[in-house]
Amino acid sequence: CGIHIHQGVSCYEDAGGHYWNKSLIDNDPWASVTYQTRRFASHFYAMAVGVEVVTGLTNFDVLGHTMIVHDYTGARVACGIIIPHKLAVPAFTPYFSYTGDLKVEGAMAVSGMGAADAAGQTLAWSVKGVDPRCSSGANSEYANSCGIHI
């Protein structure tokens, strides 16, 4: 019953072995990372906070790698991809070909959600200097009217 970062970068192929910097750390630091199941009504769950694992890797190093949940027999039963929880757009600058009078300022947060075909982004923004004609919403005559897009 363990939860470990693996070498793989996809949940649709073999995730490989546990992931750590073998040139800095000799023994597998994931060997002792396990979970203990609890029961609430008819559901079994596990939770933990502040579990420190010294892997010799930075958070940047583990981005995009697989996080695997193992069952009682050590079998791999679930997979997720490590992503930044939040990304930020701290400021906006005029688009390279824009020559109009709007001076958009503000910021945006982009949070990851879901997995596989349900994966997506949750957006939050606060901007000023945007087009006042968008006060009634988008204009159906124009693609991307009043839009904010990745």
PyMOL commands that set and color helices and strands:
alter all, ss='L'
color gray80, all
select helices_A, chain A and resi 59-62+116-118+132-136
alter helices_A, ss='H'
color red, helices_A
select strands_A, chain A and resi 3-6+38-40+43-45+66-70+76-81+86-89+105-113+120-128
alter strands_A, ss='S'
color yellow, strands_A
deselect
rebuild
show_as cartoon
